[in-house]
Amino acid sequence: MAKLDTMVKDFLSQKKIAVVGVSDKRETGCNLNYKKFKDNGYQVFAVNPRISTYEGDACYPDLKSIPEKVDAVFILASPKVTDQIVDQCVELGVKHIWMHCMMGTKPGLAASMTSVSQAAVEKARANGITVIPGSCPSQFLQPDFGHALMRGMWKLFGFMGVN
């Protein structure tokens, strides 16, 4: 757990964060994290190729379209999108990635509800990128009761380690 806590602390110490997967169709966990980052003083950049604005802010089709370099990227999208985003992170020199999974960081959990791509994790690490392969920023950044409960349960069940 200590390694995950250190990785989370490093990620959350970044100032400019791209949030991949915001939606204008419905409220999602990605939307919640976008708002949470913004409310906590981060400069956030929404990424979704289908929309041009989100919450009154510009929304970009990909990382390469963001007009300034981001420090970190949070992804809540399909693993196929994660693969593409990691390729862009490598190209752009982004050094911190967080791939969402509601069931912690243990590989294989919630296979149909994860943004984690093991191939993308390996590629990121091979290119010197620190990657958090699962869990959720909302469990660490001023968590509400539900997210704090999930973090505690996943820790108790051993779902919060990073290899």
QUIKABEL-V319404 format. One record per run of one state. SS is the DSSP state (~ for helix, > for strand, _ for the rest). FROM is the first residue (numbers start at 1). TO is the last residue. If there is no record, write none. Layout:
# QUIKABEL-V319404
SS|FROM|TO + SS|FROM|TO
This chain:
# QUIKABEL-V319404
_|1|1 + ~|2|12 + _|13|15 + >|16|20 + _|21|28 + ~|29|39 + _|40|42 + >|43|47 + _|48|52 + >|53|54 + _|55|56 + >|57|60 + _|61|62 + ~|63|65 + _|66|71 + >|72|75 + _|76|78 + ~|79|92 + _|93|95 + >|96|99 + _|100|100 + >|101|101 + _|102|110 + ~|111|113 + >|114|114 + _|115|117 + ~|118|126 + _|127|129 + >|130|133 + _|134|134 + >|135|135 + _|136|136 + ~|137|139 + _|140|144 + ~|145|156 + _|157|163
